[in-house]
Each structure stands twice: as C-alpha cells, then as structure tokens.
Amino acid sequence: MVGLGAVFGAVIRVYLSQFNGRFPWMTLLINTAGSLMLGLLSHLDTVYLFFGTGMMGGFTTFSTFALESVQLFDKDRLKSIQYIALSVSLPLLAYLTGWLI
C-alpha cells in the first residue's frame, strides 16, 4: 500500500513541479498541501499507509526543497531566505491545521 501510494504521489508531484518558475512556488505549494493532507490523515489508521506514508511521502519532497534553496541562493539570496522561511513555516502550520480539523 505504501509503494502504490508513493507512485501516485510522485507522479502528481512531477507533473506539478514542471510549473515552477523563477521562484519554486509549486514545490512550496506541494509541501504545504502535502503537510495539510498528512495532518488530516493522521487520525485515520486504516488509510494512513496508502495516503499518508505512501502518497504524501511520494508527493512531498525535502530534497527538492534543498536543491531549489541552493539554486535560488546563487541567483537571489533574499528570495532564497524567503523561500526557506516559507517552506518551513507554511507546511508546519498546514499540518497543525489539518491535525486540528
């Protein structure tokens, strides 16, 4: 179930990532949306392995965040700092929102 969910999540992420522009908005959106979904799913034991661990694990990506942060830092340090701050704070807030719902 984890592997099957990861396939779906990864395919959706790759599709959406192609819409990144000069600022990696889609990666930020993906990680924030994935955190919200993980928070919503955290109480559902029966579907958590497929949707939570698998799909959201394949959908969100910390390695892409690291890569884009370094690439952005080389081009525009202020944007890089903004991206890092948003990428840490928004997913945390989204997860907490989903968990509380």
KETIMI-73786 format. One record per residue (C-alpha): z, y, x; chain. Coordinates in steps of 0.001 Angstrom, whole numbers, plus 500000, padded with zeros to 6 digits. Layout:
BEGIN
+--------+--------+--------+-------+
:      w :      v :      u : chain :
+--------+--------+--------+-------+
:      Z :      Y :      X :     A :
...
+--------+--------+--------+-------+
//
This chain:
BEGIN
+--------+--------+--------+-------+
:      w :      v :      u : chain :
+--------+--------+--------+-------+
: 500000 : 500000 : 500000 :     A :
: 500797 : 502377 : 502873 :     A :
: 497448 : 501747 : 504568 :     A :
: 495458 : 502119 : 501365 :     A :
: 497222 : 505371 : 500551 :     A :
: 496629 : 506640 : 504097 :     A :
: 492887 : 506044 : 503728 :     A :
: 492733 : 508213 : 500607 :     A :
: 494896 : 510936 : 502137 :     A :
: 492922 : 511046 : 505392 :     A :
: 489552 : 511237 : 503611 :     A :
: 490741 : 514121 : 501437 :     A :
: 492151 : 515928 : 504498 :     A :
: 488921 : 515567 : 506489 :     A :
: 486900 : 516880 : 503557 :     A :
: 489154 : 519909 : 503020 :     A :
: 489515 : 520654 : 506752 :     A :
: 485824 : 521485 : 507020 :     A :
: 486568 : 524692 : 505101 :     A :
: 488791 : 526131 : 507879 :     A :
: 487500 : 529468 : 509088 :     A :
: 488747 : 531861 : 511741 :     A :
: 492292 : 531109 : 510552 :     A :
: 493226 : 527489 : 509756 :     A :
: 494067 : 528185 : 506092 :     A :
: 493098 : 524724 : 504880 :     A :
: 495424 : 522947 : 507327 :     A :
: 498225 : 525264 : 506227 :     A :
: 497391 : 524557 : 502573 :     A :
: 497118 : 520816 : 503203 :     A :
: 500506 : 520627 : 504929 :     A :
: 502169 : 522815 : 502291 :     A :
: 500655 : 520889 : 499364 :     A :
: 501491 : 517577 : 501032 :     A :
: 505096 : 518659 : 501517 :     A :
: 505345 : 519698 : 497870 :     A :
: 503934 : 516347 : 496760 :     A :
: 506280 : 514471 : 499097 :     A :
: 509224 : 516339 : 497595 :     A :
: 508053 : 515479 : 494089 :     A :
: 507551 : 511820 : 495009 :     A :
: 510763 : 511370 : 496995 :     A :
: 512652 : 510152 : 493909 :     A :
: 510009 : 507633 : 492817 :     A :
: 510721 : 504451 : 494761 :     A :
: 508018 : 502388 : 493033 :     A :
: 505078 : 504563 : 494108 :     A :
: 506547 : 506159 : 497237 :     A :
: 504964 : 503749 : 499757 :     A :
: 501434 : 504376 : 498449 :     A :
: 501627 : 508074 : 497582 :     A :
: 504464 : 509312 : 499806 :     A :
: 504278 : 507399 : 503068 :     A :
: 500612 : 506417 : 502837 :     A :
: 498654 : 509126 : 501062 :     A :
: 500737 : 512142 : 502078 :     A :
: 501114 : 510726 : 505598 :     A :
: 497340 : 510459 : 505902 :     A :
: 496785 : 513787 : 504154 :     A :
: 499093 : 515998 : 506196 :     A :
: 498842 : 516289 : 509933 :     A :
: 501109 : 517705 : 512576 :     A :
: 498686 : 517015 : 515423 :     A :
: 496021 : 519235 : 513838 :     A :
: 498652 : 521953 : 513441 :     A :
: 499434 : 521726 : 517168 :     A :
: 495765 : 521795 : 518174 :     A :
: 494919 : 524754 : 515937 :     A :
: 498001 : 526663 : 517078 :     A :
: 496926 : 526405 : 520722 :     A :
: 493288 : 527233 : 519938 :     A :
: 494344 : 530235 : 517883 :     A :
: 496756 : 531352 : 520627 :     A :
: 493833 : 531536 : 523069 :     A :
: 491926 : 533831 : 520679 :     A :
: 494629 : 535854 : 518932 :     A :
: 498296 : 535491 : 519840 :     A :
: 499601 : 537376 : 516805 :     A :
: 497644 : 535175 : 514391 :     A :
: 498926 : 532117 : 516245 :     A :
: 502539 : 533206 : 515825 :     A :
: 501924 : 533958 : 512130 :     A :
: 500300 : 530554 : 511645 :     A :
: 503172 : 528733 : 513341 :     A :
: 505775 : 530609 : 511272 :     A :
: 503909 : 529929 : 508014 :     A :
: 503254 : 526284 : 508932 :     A :
: 506951 : 525647 : 509441 :     A :
: 508396 : 527693 : 506573 :     A :
: 505930 : 527056 : 503718 :     A :
: 505974 : 523229 : 503892 :     A :
: 509787 : 523254 : 504078 :     A :
: 510005 : 525492 : 501020 :     A :
: 507367 : 523409 : 499232 :     A :
: 509221 : 520165 : 499934 :     A :
: 512509 : 521637 : 498698 :     A :
: 510759 : 522929 : 495571 :     A :
: 509267 : 519510 : 494853 :     A :
: 512551 : 517750 : 495555 :     A :
: 514444 : 520084 : 493210 :     A :
: 511859 : 519622 : 490443 :     A :
+--------+--------+--------+-------+
//
